[in-house]
């Protein structure tokens, strides 16, 4: 089974930005879609958006303009890595961030998942 | 507020059968066969236990089964075991505008 390896934990100040990376195998990078989800402490899962690298297409949930301006998902073919960038961080962005690949032909079947990256926003 | 509605908690005794419901709409669960369920133990990453409504990944116990009726999906766990105690999330494809609908999660307790 393919593995997704995420970057390490981050501690950030309110108002700053953070980028979390997720490295996949070249085979899966060329054949799969990838999503980012997050889980705030004691809370459920939230889908932040996704990317299909072979089509260079990103998808985001139909949320408010402020949230959409906060989240940017990109993919780098040369390193088989997908990225999640978050700007204007607030304490509400404190969460574990997961990347996950989607099974081919099976949207929203997230498998496998990365190990998770804890992002803590604190002054 | 989650797009899909799950009960906050479900409990059962070892050996019993429990069912978790996941209520959506005609724009997500009712429209597509792309419903998945995830098990998450405390401090662990989510793990898919059911995909495409009824399919079970290799390595997942046959005690887990999925179904759908109209706008509602169901996860059934039979022969409940202590290790089944976890949070369970449902997820559905929701079309090319919304893409992903997630449930708020159900805590399963084995009494």
Interface residues (C-beta under 8 A of the other chain):
Chain A: X35 X44 X45 X46 X47 X50 X59 X61 X62 X98 X103 X106 X107 X108 X109 X110 X111 X113 X114 X115 X116
Chain B: X2 X34 X35 X36 X38 X45 X46 X47 X48 X51 X52 X57 X87 X89 X91 X92 X93 X97 X98 X99 X100 X102 X103 X104 X105
